Amino acid sequence: MNQFEITKAATFDAAHHFPNEPDGSPYRRMHGHSFQVEATVRGVTLDGHGWVADLGALDRALKAAAETLDHGLLNDHSGLELPTLEHLCLWFVNRLQPEWPGLCRVTVARPTIHEKCTLTL
């Protein structure tokens, strides 16, 4: 049986800090990053258009979620009080999965410092 995966990406810039770090830690100070998020949807059947899902709709949903975080403080969002890459993956999954039941993977990266985290569902 064929399994298809489609992926869209979005970017956002945001600040964060890690309040659980000890005094003097550079991670405790507020700082910012440019982020990239990718969402992948898997399916075995194609719709009437020959698609697993509408890439344009996935693009709009992912960009809308990223826009919520763009140029803000991640710590201010529910679920991101401790804004690790892992928690960012979960945050995006929680926003996308209700409309995208085929969501199978979310990756959040900080490309300029070569870090990323992938949550596979």
C-alpha positions as CSV (number, residue, x, y, z in Angstrom):
1,M,0.0,0.0,0.0
2,N,1.3,3.4,-0.9
3,Q,1.9,6.0,1.8
4,F,2.2,9.6,0.8
5,E,3.6,12.5,2.9
6,I,3.2,16.1,2.2
7,T,5.1,18.8,4.0
8,K,4.8,22.6,4.4
9,A,7.1,25.0,6.2
10,A,6.7,28.4,7.8
11,T,9.0,30.8,9.6
12,F,8.6,33.1,12.6
13,D,10.9,35.2,14.9
14,A,10.3,35.2,18.6
15,A,11.9,35.8,22.0
16,H,12.0,33.5,25.0
17,H,13.8,32.8,28.2
18,F,14.1,29.9,30.5
19,P,13.0,30.9,34.0
20,N,14.0,27.6,35.5
21,E,17.7,28.1,34.7
22,P,20.0,29.3,37.5
23,D,20.8,33.0,38.0
24,G,23.7,34.0,35.7
25,S,22.8,31.4,33.0
26,P,22.7,33.0,29.6
27,Y,19.5,30.9,28.9
28,R,17.7,32.7,31.7
29,R,18.1,36.1,29.9
30,M,15.6,37.0,27.3
31,H,16.9,36.4,23.8
32,G,15.4,35.7,20.4
33,H,15.7,33.3,17.4
34,S,14.5,32.9,13.9
35,F,12.5,29.6,13.8
36,Q,11.3,27.3,11.0
37,V,8.4,24.9,11.5
38,E,7.5,22.0,9.2
39,A,4.3,20.0,9.4
40,T,3.9,16.7,7.6
41,V,0.6,15.0,6.8
42,R,0.5,11.3,5.8
43,G,-2.2,9.5,3.9
44,V,-2.8,6.4,1.9
45,T,-5.7,7.5,-0.1
46,L,-6.0,10.4,-2.5
47,D,-8.9,12.7,-2.8
48,G,-10.8,13.6,-5.9
49,H,-8.0,16.0,-6.9
50,G,-5.4,13.3,-6.5
51,W,-4.1,14.8,-3.3
52,V,-3.4,13.4,0.2
53,A,-4.6,16.8,1.4
54,D,-4.7,20.4,0.1
55,L,-1.2,21.8,0.4
56,G,-2.6,25.3,0.2
57,A,-4.9,24.7,3.1
58,L,-2.0,23.2,5.1
59,D,0.2,26.2,4.3
60,R,-2.5,28.6,5.5
61,A,-3.1,26.7,8.7
62,L,0.7,26.4,9.5
63,K,1.4,30.0,8.7
64,A,-1.6,31.1,10.9
65,A,-0.2,29.2,13.8
66,A,3.3,30.6,13.3
67,E,1.9,34.1,13.0
68,T,0.4,33.7,16.5
69,L,4.0,33.4,17.8
70,D,5.7,35.8,15.4
71,H,7.5,38.8,17.0
72,G,6.3,37.9,20.5
73,L,7.4,36.3,23.7
74,L,7.0,32.6,23.5
75,N,6.7,32.3,27.3
76,D,3.4,34.3,27.2
77,H,1.6,31.4,25.4
78,S,-0.1,28.6,27.2
79,G,2.1,25.5,26.9
80,L,5.2,27.5,26.2
81,E,6.0,28.8,29.7
82,L,9.1,26.7,29.3
83,P,9.7,27.3,25.6
84,T,11.9,24.4,24.5
85,L,12.0,23.1,21.0
86,E,10.1,20.1,22.3
87,H,7.3,22.2,23.8
88,L,7.1,24.2,20.5
89,C,6.6,20.9,18.6
90,L,3.8,20.0,21.0
91,W,2.3,23.5,20.7
92,F,2.1,23.2,16.9
93,V,0.7,19.6,17.1
94,N,-2.1,20.8,19.5
95,R,-3.1,23.6,17.0
96,L,-2.9,21.6,13.8
97,Q,-4.0,18.1,14.7
98,P,-7.7,18.8,15.1
99,E,-8.0,19.9,11.5
100,W,-5.3,17.6,10.2
101,P,-5.9,14.0,11.5
102,G,-3.1,12.8,9.1
103,L,-0.5,15.0,10.8
104,C,2.4,12.6,11.4
105,R,5.4,14.9,12.1
106,V,6.3,18.4,13.3
107,T,9.8,19.7,13.2
108,V,10.8,23.0,14.8
109,A,14.3,24.4,14.0
110,R,16.6,27.3,14.7
111,P,18.5,27.1,11.4
112,T,21.0,29.8,12.2
113,I,22.4,27.8,15.2
114,H,21.8,24.4,13.5
115,E,19.3,23.0,16.1
116,K,16.0,21.2,15.5
117,C,13.6,18.9,17.2
118,T,11.1,16.5,15.5
119,L,8.0,15.1,17.1
120,T,6.8,12.0,15.2
121,L,3.2,11.0,15.9
